[in-house]
Amino acid sequence: MSPSGKTQHAIRRSTRLPLEVPVLVTSLDPGQPFSERCNTTLVNAHGCGLIVPHALANGIPVRLEIVSAKRHTTARVSEVVPLGGDPETWLVGLELDVPGNFWGIEYAPSDWKVEERRIDESPSHAAEQTRVDQTPAAAAKPVRSHRWRLTDISAGACYLEEAAPFPAGTPVLLSIRVLDAECLLEGVVRVSHAQTGMGVEFTRAQGHDLRARVAELIGQLTESREVPRIFVGRKEGRKEGKDAAENPAPDPESPDPLLELIRSGPSLTVEEFLKALRAQRHAAE
């Protein structure tokens, strides 16, 4: 079912990120009482999508709370789509009354910068491989605190250090910001190392040719030496087979050792992989 024009405007004014956030949604309409704990499926600066076990009426006001962060705001139901199933569920779109980074994402996409009032959070109101050096900044209490550190990038892949990486096979969306510019890349996690990091193969650049966009990003990182600000989220609705089809094999005349290593990563031990990665870094320096 196609969303209404109003919801298209409300939900897509800023970049949507596939992010699961446990929330408590409570009706503020005395005539339609309900309170449900559920998870978001998508979030942005203007609202979210979530799955609920009961149909809700369009337009009703709700209180939206991230209980773990002791943060709440108000919103309105902007769309309700039946999903079927047994038991039946509904996809609900909520539009925030006060647009902004309610979700607490530290390095949110650049188009999330909107005019916003401060939300009351007080408890009383319930082709070249390049190494990128980064020193993590102070945490800002995101919903799920990820400290992604980009250590290696090439035309076809990158390696990100993080203590709790996504599992291999996970489609992801990467937002990499440097020099006041944002690069949105889609990819698939090919190798994942607990307590260490993960290797991502790029599959698509939103709105750009993939190879050209990554080459531009590498140039920005190399020239500025600026610490890139990074967000990584699960990517919705893309299949592994489709990603692979959109991302052809590397050109034999322009080998990509990092991509080859990341693709072969699952067959290597963590020690073997990291040793090979360090050797590539030394060769690129």
ABEGO torsion letter per residue (X at the ends): XBBBAAAAAAAAABBBBBBBBBBBBBBABAABBBBBBBBBABBBAAEBBBBBABBBBBGBBBBBBBAAAGBBBBBBBABBBBAEEOBBBBBBBBBBABBEBAAGBABBBAAABBBBBBBBABAAAXXBBBBBBBBBBBBAGBABBBBBBBABBBAABBBBBBABBBBBGBBBBBBBBBGGBBBBBBBBBABBBBGAEBBBBBABBBGBBAAAAAAAAAAAAAAAGBBBBBBBBBBBGBBAAAAAAABBBBBAABBBAAAAAAAAAAABBAAAAAAAAAAAAAAAX
